[in-house]
Amino acid sequence: MFNQFLSSLNDFLYSYILIFLLVLAGLYFSFRTKFVQFRLFKDAILALKEKSGNNKKSVSSFQALMISTASRVGTGNIAGIATAIVAGGPGAVFWMWVMALIGGASAFVESTLAQVYKVKDGKTFRGGPSYYIEQALGKRYLGVLFSILLIACFAYGFNGLQTYNMSSALEYYIPNYSKSILPAIVGLIIAFATAFVIFGGVHRISFITSVIVPIMAGIYILMGIFITLMNWDQIPKMFSEILEGAFNFKAIFGGFAGSTILIGIKRGLFSNEAGMGSAPNASASAEVSHPVKQGMVQVISVFIDTLLICTTTAFILLLSNVEGTAGKLDGIPYVQAALQANVGEIGIHFITFSIFAFAFTSLIGNYYYAESNILFIKDNKVLLFLFRISCLVAIFFGAQADFSTVWNLADILMGFMAIENILVIFVLGNIAFKVLDDYTEQKKQGVNPVFKAKKIGLKNTNHWK
């Protein structure tokens, strides 16, 4: 009954509220910024080369990108895409692409605001929606509400989901795995590995993610390219199926809660997180000369997540000639079967490794977001220690959780977070537009843009005085 309630709330939230807010925000910010996600893409690449200064503990633009990409690139890019294709058909892939392209503008705005309103924390920075809600709107209680939603979503919902997917990837190897004590043992091992990283602080988190994420993403994409080239003659048919499914009137509007477009957008949001207020927590940690630089860098993260990683999974599935079925061949087992059909037994071992690599770095990125918000609510060492322990407990129990309940809970928490953040960035959007104009003006003058808050009339920033 609890899961039925979650499922009904989930459908209502996305069908009647969130889908319209996301599309509206993406289109509005795209037009108001003159499609900044494409126009300044070259600047985003150049910003990645910017050093973080003399402080060895500070986070560079590239490291902040990897923290946010680590959180974005999780099992949602593998299991989530498989679930979307089974439930919504190949057309769901198209709507994931659309959400990434227009969602890039929302990601730019929220991450630029996070940079503008970041605060100094010793030798590093932290920030995010809670911080710009408090400083720009003067509504601390709304900031605390967002922090609570994010902590519940990422530290407990998403991290439980990532651990569940890691654990369930072992079912192929061990008969009656889920009915044994092994999921508890796996959960314990993952919790200990996570503890080693998170108790080392943000510097260790940024180092781990900046090394592991590029390697694992590169290997996974290369596998996708190899499989695509193996099946090059089926590529036209695959694109035909994607486009036909995306624009099939009956598939789009028939039973809207389970439609192709809704499933595509929902899974796209779960994967790339554009507009939902999570990535700004990583964006704020970077040391850059102008907020727009990190705003643009986060656009790259959205594109990496959906246009590269999610597309890789979609191509592996759609070129495999293996048909997924809800409740039988779904999620990770579907991806394992698709890879086995393409490259044999090694494909199953490869996807198991990928699941563990993606999910573990996602655990680390998710934890970082949650820690930043715990510190916003109350900067207390005892509270932080107890919070870290509670995160490890959630990871342990996540390895033994129920699949449908975890998905529904994560979707709902993400939805409430996204609604609050989208409404806030609609209100604060003009600040991001002014910051963008300042950046563009300095670029036209041929100088490296350096931000000064007073120049655009901002007085309530902590760092840019």
RODO-2510 file (C-alpha; in nm, 4 decimals, decimal comma):
residues 465
     n   res          X          Y          Z
     1     m     0,0000     0,0000     0,0000
     2     f     0,2878     0,2369     0,0778
     3     n     0,4428     0,1702    -0,2618
     4     q     0,1061     0,2240    -0,4343
     5     f     0,0748     0,5609    -0,2600
     6     l     0,4290     0,6563    -0,3687
     7     s     0,3529     0,5510    -0,7255
     8     s     0,0320     0,7613    -0,7391
     9     l     0,2065     1,0662    -0,5913
    10     n     0,4953     1,0147    -0,8325
    11     d     0,2634     1,0091    -1,1361
    12     f     0,0714     1,3174    -1,0227
    13     l     0,3881     1,5158    -0,9456
    14     y     0,5462     1,4564    -1,2846
    15     s     0,2329     1,4444    -1,5035
    16     y     0,0729     1,7669    -1,3833
    17     i     0,3470     1,9835    -1,2321
    18     l     0,7119     1,9050    -1,2901
    19     i     0,7120     1,8231    -1,6590
    20     f     0,5682     2,1648    -1,7450
    21     l     0,8001     2,3515    -1,5072
    22     l     1,1089     2,1799    -1,6494
    23     v     1,0219     2,2431    -2,0123
    24     l     0,9138     2,6007    -1,9409
    25     a     1,2328     2,6738    -1,7438
    26     g     1,4578     2,5207    -2,0103
    27     l     1,2935     2,7164    -2,2923
    28     y     1,2713     3,0431    -2,0953
    29     f     1,6358     3,0376    -1,9888
    30     s     1,7485     2,9276    -2,3353
    31     f     1,5820     3,2281    -2,5009
    32     r     1,6741     3,4794    -2,2271
    33     t     2,0436     3,3791    -2,2409
    34     k     2,0358     3,3589    -2,6226
    35     f     2,1038     2,9845    -2,5999
    36     v     2,4144     3,0271    -2,3881
    37     q     2,4547     2,6464    -2,3674
    38     f     2,5636     2,6479    -2,7340
    39     r     2,6817     3,0069    -2,7807
    40     l     2,9544     2,9946    -2,5143
    41     f     3,0402     2,6262    -2,5319
    42     k     3,3965     2,7061    -2,6437
    43     d     3,4390     2,9272    -2,3354
    44     a     3,3295     2,6348    -2,1180
    45     i     3,6080     2,4185    -2,2609
    46     l     3,8639     2,6943    -2,1986
    47     a     3,7382     2,7435    -1,8407
    48     l     3,8324     2,3842    -1,7594
    49     k     4,1991     2,4789    -1,7959
    50     e     4,1754     2,7498    -1,5289
    51     k     4,3801     2,6721    -1,2192
    52     s     4,2349     2,6963    -0,8698
    53     g     4,5038     2,9319    -0,7353
    54     n     4,7889     2,8789    -0,4905
    55     n     4,5783     2,7023    -0,2280
    56     k     4,6321     2,3264    -0,2692
    57     k     4,3061     2,2455    -0,0918
    58     s     4,0915     2,4617    -0,3206
    59     v     3,8790     2,2947    -0,5885
    60     s     3,9516     2,3680    -0,9547
    61     s     3,6877     2,4196    -1,2207
    62     f     3,7666     2,0748    -1,3623
    63     q     3,7432     1,9065    -1,0209
    64     a     3,4066     2,0719    -0,9539
    65     l     3,2906     1,9439    -1,2927
    66     m     3,4003     1,5926    -1,1992
    67     i     3,2217     1,6056    -0,8611
    68     s     2,8950     1,7034    -1,0307
    69     t     2,9516     1,4540    -1,3139
    70     a     3,0243     1,1830    -1,0561
    71     s     2,6852     1,2474    -0,9004
    72     r     2,5064     1,2723    -1,2345
    73     v     2,6769     0,9715    -1,3922
    74     g     2,5437     0,6887    -1,1805
    75     t     2,3393     0,3775    -1,2316
    76     g     2,0610     0,5971    -1,3718
    77     n     2,2705     0,6157    -1,6889
    78     i     2,2599     0,2380    -1,7179
    79     a     1,9648     0,0909    -1,5278
    80     g     1,7570     0,4102    -1,5683
    81     i     1,7907     0,4152    -1,9470
    82     a     1,7013     0,0460    -1,9679
    83     t     1,3919     0,1104    -1,7527
    84     a     1,2941     0,4075    -1,9712
    85     i     1,3217     0,2102    -2,2955
    86     v     1,1240    -0,0839    -2,1547
    87     a     0,8490     0,1427    -2,0185
    88     g     0,8370     0,4134    -2,2867
    89     g     0,9927     0,2555    -2,5929
    90     p     1,2836     0,3894    -2,8028
    91     g     1,1103     0,7292    -2,8308
    92     a     1,1937     0,8012    -2,4666
    93     v     1,5594     0,8411    -2,5732
    94     f     1,4689     1,1357    -2,7970
    95     w     1,2966     1,3216    -2,5127
    96     m     1,6002     1,2636    -2,2902
    97     w     1,8108     1,4327    -2,5584
    98     v     1,5683     1,7251    -2,5792
    99     m     1,5750     1,7738    -2,2013
   100     a     1,9554     1,7775    -2,2018
   101     l     1,9762     2,0378    -2,4800
   102     i     1,7258     2,2824    -2,3337
   103     g     1,8053     2,1855    -1,9740
   104     g     2,1621     2,3031    -2,0265
   105     a     2,0363     2,6616    -1,9924
   106     s     1,8703     2,5853    -1,6572
   107     a     2,1941     2,4217    -1,5394
   108     f     2,3841     2,7348    -1,6431
   109     v     2,1556     2,9699    -1,4469
   110     e     2,1477     2,7683    -1,1233
   111     s     2,5237     2,7070    -1,1252
   112     t     2,6043     3,0716    -1,2001
   113     l     2,3845     3,1767    -0,9066
   114     a     2,5623     2,9228    -0,6847
   115     q     2,8966     3,0826    -0,7735
   116     v     2,7677     3,4349    -0,7090
   117     y     2,6387     3,3445    -0,3613
   118     k     2,9025     3,0927    -0,2484
   119     v     3,0627     3,1271     0,0945
   120     k     3,4151     3,0675     0,2223
   121     d     3,4598     2,7535     0,4345
   122     g     3,8175     2,7578     0,5628
   123     k     4,0307     2,7209     0,2509
   124     t     3,7471     2,5982     0,0318
   125     f     3,4064     2,7220    -0,0841
   126     r     3,0563     2,5848    -0,0502
   127     g     2,7179     2,6950    -0,1739
   128     g     2,4112     2,5933    -0,3708
   129     p     2,0377     2,6712    -0,3821
   130     s     2,0028     2,6957    -0,0030
   131     y     2,2718     2,9623     0,0005
   132     y     2,1301     3,1726    -0,2848
   133     i     1,7802     3,1376    -0,1386
   134     e     1,9030     3,2788     0,1945
   135     q     2,1267     3,5552     0,0581
   136     a     1,9341     3,6702    -0,2489
   137     l     1,5784     3,6174    -0,1228
   138     g     1,6436     3,6602     0,2500
   139     k     1,4329     3,3493     0,3215
   140     r     1,6466     3,1211     0,5377
   141     y     1,3543     2,8920     0,6198
   142     l     1,3106     2,8176     0,2465
   143     g     1,6829     2,7453     0,2249
   144     v     1,6545     2,5033     0,5158
   145     l     1,3551     2,3362     0,3473
   146     f     1,5576     2,2854     0,0301
   147     s     1,8502     2,1461     0,2300
   148     i     1,6238     1,8941     0,4036
   149     l     1,4771     1,7819     0,0693
   150     l     1,8229     1,7473    -0,0863
   151     i     1,9648     1,5559     0,2097
   152     a     1,6697     1,3155     0,2103
   153     c     1,6917     1,2776    -0,1681
   154     f     2,0668     1,2341    -0,2152
   155     a     2,2037     1,1015     0,1134
   156     y     1,9241     0,8503     0,1651
   157     g     1,7107     0,8135    -0,1526
   158     f     1,9660     0,8241    -0,4362
   159     n     2,2481     0,6653    -0,2405
   160     g     2,0201     0,3820    -0,1352
   161     l     1,9284     0,3395    -0,5020
   162     q     2,2922     0,3389    -0,6185
   163     t     2,3835     0,0743    -0,3605
   164     y     2,0799    -0,1352    -0,4565
   165     n     2,1891    -0,1354    -0,8213
   166     m     2,5460    -0,2274    -0,7276
   167     s     2,4206    -0,5147    -0,5171
   168     s     2,1660    -0,6418    -0,7716
   169     a     2,4373    -0,6540    -1,0416
   170     l     2,5766    -0,9602    -0,8580
   171     e     2,2578    -1,1664    -0,8970
   172     y     2,3855    -1,3012    -1,2293
   173     y     2,6827    -1,4640    -1,0583
   174     i     2,5263    -1,6018    -0,7399
   175     p     2,2095    -1,8188    -0,7368
   176     n     1,9485    -1,6996    -0,4819
   177     y     2,1724    -1,4007    -0,4112
   178     s     1,8904    -1,1697    -0,2940
   179     k     1,7624    -1,4308    -0,0448
   180     s     2,1029    -1,4818     0,1161
   181     i     2,3088    -1,2770     0,3619
   182     l     2,5354    -1,1591     0,0790
   183     p     2,3493    -0,8290     0,0052
   184     a     2,4158    -0,7254     0,3667
   185     i     2,7860    -0,8131     0,3306
   186     v     2,8087    -0,6179     0,0039
   187     g     2,6344    -0,3218     0,1677
   188     l     2,8857    -0,3308     0,4528
   189     i     3,1850    -0,3333     0,2154
   190     i     3,0468    -0,0408     0,0124
   191     a     2,9768     0,1536     0,3330
   192     f     3,3371     0,1072     0,4531
   193     a     3,4795     0,2139     0,1143
   194     t     3,2577     0,5237     0,1179
   195     a     3,3628     0,6070     0,4741
   196     f     3,7292     0,6111     0,3689
   197     v     3,6563     0,8843     0,1140
   198     i     3,3999     1,1031     0,2902
   199     f     3,5933     1,1259     0,6173
   200     g     3,8850     1,2631     0,4142
   201     g     3,6975     1,5852     0,3295
   202     v     3,6252     1,7693     0,0053
   203     h     3,9876     1,7540    -0,1155
   204     r     3,9856     1,3732    -0,1118
   205     i     3,6393     1,3676    -0,2724
   206     s     3,7515     1,5979    -0,5566
   207     f     4,0728     1,3980    -0,6097
   208     i     3,8939     1,0604    -0,6247
   209     t     3,6250     1,1837    -0,8642
   210     s     3,8665     1,3729    -1,0926
   211     v     4,0660     1,0517    -1,1440
   212     i     3,7968     0,7822    -1,1600
   213     v     3,5171     0,9620    -1,3501
   214     p     3,7089     1,0432    -1,6742
   215     i     3,8563     0,6912    -1,6878
   216     m     3,5309     0,5034    -1,6327
   217     a     3,3299     0,7311    -1,8645
   218     g     3,5932     0,6954    -2,1386
   219     i     3,5997     0,3145    -2,1177
   220     y     3,2203     0,2927    -2,1207
   221     i     3,1879     0,5254    -2,4230
   222     l     3,4556     0,3282    -2,6123
   223     m     3,2565     0,0092    -2,5534
   224     g     2,9469     0,1832    -2,6900
   225     i     3,1356     0,3033    -2,9986
   226     f     3,2698    -0,0486    -3,0584
   227     i     2,9192    -0,2004    -3,0406
   228     t     2,7765     0,0755    -3,2621
   229     l     3,0424     0,0093    -3,5287
   230     m     2,9758    -0,3658    -3,5048
   231     n     2,6107    -0,2976    -3,5894
   232     w     2,6543    -0,0009    -3,8229
   233     d     2,4039    -0,1423    -4,0733
   234     q     2,1285    -0,1244    -3,8072
   235     i     2,1904     0,2422    -3,7187
   236     p     1,9333     0,3902    -3,9657
   237     k     1,6665     0,1500    -3,8350
   238     m     1,7504     0,2420    -3,4742
   239     f     1,7144     0,6173    -3,5382
   240     s     1,3907     0,5508    -3,7251
   241     e     1,2521     0,3669    -3,4205
   242     i     1,3608     0,6482    -3,1871
   243     l     1,1949     0,9198    -3,3984
   244     e     0,8799     0,7189    -3,4692
   245     g     0,8361     0,6446    -3,1003
   246     a     0,9061     1,0051    -3,0002
   247     f     0,6387     1,1488    -3,2298
   248     n     0,3797     0,8731    -3,2060
   249     f     0,0664     1,0627    -3,0938
   250     k    -0,0798     0,7623    -2,9144
   251     a     0,2508     0,6808    -2,7381
   252     i     0,2905     1,0428    -2,6237
   253     f    -0,0579     1,1201    -2,4973
   254     g    -0,2200     0,7834    -2,4358
   255     g    -0,2237     0,7395    -2,0575
   256     f     0,0003     1,0399    -1,9998
   257     a     0,1493     0,9169    -1,6714
   258     g     0,3090     0,6260    -1,8585
   259     s     0,3705     0,8017    -2,1882
   260     t     0,6916     0,8057    -2,3897
   261     i     0,7519     1,1781    -2,3412
   262     l     0,6948     1,1688    -1,9651
   263     i     0,9178     0,8661    -1,9104
   264     g     1,1902     1,0216    -2,1249
   265     i     1,1794     1,3510    -1,9366
   266     k     1,1604     1,1845    -1,5947
   267     r     1,4559     0,9548    -1,6572
   268     g     1,6432     1,2409    -1,8269
   269     l     1,5966     1,4575    -1,5177
   270     f     1,7001     1,1750    -1,2857
   271     s     2,0125     1,1324    -1,4947
   272     n     2,1334     1,4855    -1,5815
   273     e     1,9692     1,6733    -1,2895
   274     a     1,9479     2,0014    -1,4894
   275     g     1,7392     2,2518    -1,2940
   276     m     1,6823     2,0389    -0,9872
   277     g     1,9357     2,2206    -0,7704
   278     s     2,1910     1,9467    -0,7063
   279     a     2,4873     2,0354    -0,9296
   280     p     2,5078     2,3970    -0,7998
   281     n     2,6408     2,2506    -0,4742
   282     a     2,9469     2,1321    -0,6675
   283     s     2,9653     2,4446    -0,8851
   284     a     2,9985     2,6654    -0,5781
   285     s     3,3107     2,4785    -0,4637
   286     a     3,5202     2,5873    -0,7636
   287     e     3,7628     2,8787    -0,7489
   288     v     3,7172     3,0812    -1,0700
   289     s     3,7560     3,4466    -1,1688
   290     h     3,3966     3,4832    -1,2903
   291     p     3,0744     3,2923    -1,2013
   292     v     2,9774     3,2462    -1,5680
   293     k     3,2814     3,0253    -1,6237
   294     q     3,1564     2,7638    -1,3802
   295     g     2,7989     2,8077    -1,5012
   296     m     2,9165     2,7080    -1,8485
   297     v     3,1261     2,4207    -1,7152
   298     q     2,8122     2,2658    -1,5665
   299     v     2,6526     2,2702    -1,9114
   300     i     2,9333     2,0352    -2,0172
   301     s     2,8390     1,8020    -1,7314
   302     v     2,4756     1,7832    -1,8530
   303     f     2,5933     1,7052    -2,2071
   304     i     2,8449     1,4435    -2,0880
   305     d     2,5778     1,2737    -1,8832
   306     t     2,2941     1,2542    -2,1354
   307     l     2,4383     1,3051    -2,4835
   308     l     2,7363     1,0763    -2,4199
   309     i     2,6772     0,8288    -2,1344
   310     c     2,2988     0,7830    -2,1635
   311     t     2,3217     0,7665    -2,5422
   312     t     2,5909     0,5003    -2,5122
   313     t     2,3566     0,2838    -2,3032
   314     a     2,0650     0,3467    -2,5401
   315     f     2,2692     0,2428    -2,8448
   316     i     2,3950    -0,0715    -2,6693
   317     l     2,0346    -0,1708    -2,5918
   318     l     1,8701    -0,0748    -2,9205
   319     l     2,1400    -0,2349    -3,1377
   320     s     2,1398    -0,5632    -2,9450
   321     n     1,8160    -0,7126    -3,0887
   322     v     1,7316    -0,8098    -2,7307
   323     e     1,3815    -0,7052    -2,6232
   324     g     1,3377    -0,5820    -2,2671
   325     t     1,0198    -0,6666    -2,0776
   326     a     0,8824    -0,4997    -1,7654
   327     g     0,9282    -0,7115    -1,4527
   328     k     1,1282    -0,9817    -1,6331
   329     l     1,4128    -0,8348    -1,8371
   330     d     1,4433    -0,4804    -1,7039
   331     g     1,7073    -0,2517    -1,5557
   332     i     2,0571    -0,3927    -1,5191
   333     p     1,9713    -0,7511    -1,6333
   334     y     1,8459    -0,6016    -1,9628
   335     v     2,1772    -0,4185    -2,0162
   336     q     2,3701    -0,7350    -1,9247
   337     a     2,1712    -0,9368    -2,1787
   338     a     2,2255    -0,6700    -2,4478
   339     l     2,6010    -0,6647    -2,3934
   340     q     2,6154    -1,0444    -2,3884
   341     a     2,4383    -1,0502    -2,7252
   342     n     2,6977    -0,8117    -2,8698
   343     v     3,0303    -0,9176    -2,7184
   344     g     2,9587    -1,2442    -2,5348
   345     e     3,0165    -1,3325    -2,1705
   346     i     3,2736    -1,0556    -2,1227
   347     g     2,9933    -0,8024    -2,1705
   348     i     2,8243    -0,9135    -1,8487
   349     h     3,1478    -0,8755    -1,6515
   350     f     3,2043    -0,5351    -1,8131
   351     i     2,8626    -0,4024    -1,7130
   352     t     2,9067    -0,5315    -1,3578
   353     f     3,2350    -0,3396    -1,3331
   354     s     3,0721    -0,0295    -1,4873
   355     i     2,7819    -0,0410    -1,2421
   356     f     3,0181    -0,0545    -0,9448
   357     a     3,2429     0,2240    -1,0803
   358     f     2,9574     0,4560    -1,1791
   359     a     2,7597     0,3922    -0,8619
   360     f     3,0531     0,4330    -0,6221
   361     t     3,1592     0,7707    -0,7607
   362     s     2,7932     0,8721    -0,7602
   363     l     2,7755     0,7857    -0,3884
   364     i     3,0701     1,0190    -0,3297
   365     g     2,9267     1,3055    -0,5371
   366     n     2,5838     1,2689    -0,3747
   367     y     2,7382     1,2736    -0,0284
   368     y     2,9252     1,5948    -0,1083
   369     y     2,5987     1,7674    -0,2024
   370     a     2,4349     1,6512     0,1201
   371     e     2,7304     1,7593     0,3385
   372     s     2,7197     2,1112     0,1971
   373     n     2,3530     2,1319     0,2976
   374     i     2,4053     1,9887     0,6461
   375     l     2,6652     2,2618     0,7018
   376     f     2,4115     2,5186     0,5789
   377     i     2,1571     2,4075     0,8397
   378     k     2,4140     2,3974     1,1222
   379     d     2,7927     2,4029     1,1008
   380     n     2,8681     2,1628     1,3845
   381     k     3,1336     1,8890     1,3941
   382     v     2,9287     1,6496     1,6091
   383     l     2,6240     1,6881     1,3824
   384     l     2,8435     1,6336     1,0754
   385     f     2,9927     1,3163     1,2244
   386     l     2,6472     1,1766     1,3100
   387     f     2,5261     1,2671     0,9609
   388     r     2,8146     1,0786     0,7999
   389     i     2,7300     0,7714     1,0059
   390     s     2,3629     0,7947     0,9023
   391     c     2,4704     0,8132     0,5347
   392     l     2,6736     0,4951     0,5755
   393     v     2,3753     0,3225     0,7388
   394     a     2,1554     0,4240     0,4402
   395     i     2,4149     0,2816     0,2022
   396     f     2,4242    -0,0442     0,3981
   397     f     2,0455    -0,0898     0,3930
   398     g     2,0191     0,0269     0,0311
   399     a     2,1906    -0,2934    -0,0824
   400     q     1,8891    -0,4862     0,0484
   401     a     1,6051    -0,2501    -0,0580
   402     d     1,3008    -0,3121    -0,2763
   403     f     1,3500    -0,1987    -0,6376
   404     s     1,0166    -0,0263    -0,7078
   405     t     0,9933     0,1457    -0,3694
   406     v     1,3428     0,2931    -0,4027
   407     w     1,2776     0,4226    -0,7567
   408     n     0,9476     0,5839    -0,6533
   409     l     1,0910     0,7443    -0,3398
   410     a     1,3923     0,8851    -0,5269
   411     d     1,1691     1,0257    -0,8030
   412     i     0,9347     1,1971    -0,5535
   413     l     1,2134     1,3529    -0,3463
   414     m     1,3832     1,4718    -0,6652
   415     g     1,0543     1,6187    -0,7831
   416     f     0,9934     1,8286    -0,4709
   417     m     1,3537     1,9524    -0,4811
   418     a     1,3267     2,0477    -0,8457
   419     i     0,9968     2,2327    -0,7977
   420     e     1,1391     2,4562    -0,5237
   421     n     1,4636     2,5226    -0,7115
   422     i     1,2952     2,5985    -1,0451
   423     l     1,0573     2,8488    -0,8850
   424     v     1,3526     3,0161    -0,7095
   425     i     1,5704     3,0457    -1,0212
   426     f     1,2736     3,1914    -1,2100
   427     v     1,2685     3,4682    -0,9477
   428     l     1,6486     3,5136    -0,9404
   429     g     1,7074     3,4639    -1,3126
   430     n     1,7631     3,8366    -1,3785
   431     i     2,0722     3,8267    -1,1544
   432     a     2,2220     3,5453    -1,3630
   433     f     2,1407     3,7408    -1,6822
   434     k     2,3222     4,0504    -1,5471
   435     v     2,6240     3,8387    -1,4527
   436     l     2,6220     3,6897    -1,8049
   437     d     2,6058     4,0375    -1,9610
   438     d     2,9032     4,1448    -1,7469
   439     y     3,1014     3,8423    -1,8659
   440     t     3,0119     3,9049    -2,2318
   441     e     3,1051     4,2724    -2,2061
   442     q     3,4494     4,1910    -2,0645
   443     k     3,5068     3,9264    -2,3328
   444     k     3,4305     4,1858    -2,6027
   445     q     3,6970     4,4090    -2,4464
   446     g     3,9477     4,1279    -2,4932
   447     v     4,0212     4,0729    -2,1232
   448     n     3,9944     3,7691    -1,8993
   449     p     3,6597     3,8303    -1,7210
   450     v     3,6884     3,9036    -1,3477
   451     f     3,3667     3,9458    -1,1510
   452     k     3,2978     4,2325    -0,9111
   453     a     2,9530     4,2184    -0,7530
   454     k     2,9214     4,5955    -0,7025
   455     k     2,9597     4,6551    -1,0753
   456     i     2,6163     4,5031    -1,1385
   457     g     2,4622     4,6389    -0,8185
   458     l     2,4889     4,3296    -0,5946
   459     k     2,5686     4,4001    -0,2289
   460     n     2,4714     4,0804    -0,0465
   461     t     2,7394     3,8410    -0,1783
   462     n     2,9839     3,6779     0,0609
   463     h     3,2857     3,6301    -0,1664
   464     w     3,2795     3,8705    -0,4614
   465     k     3,3245     4,1970    -0,2672
***
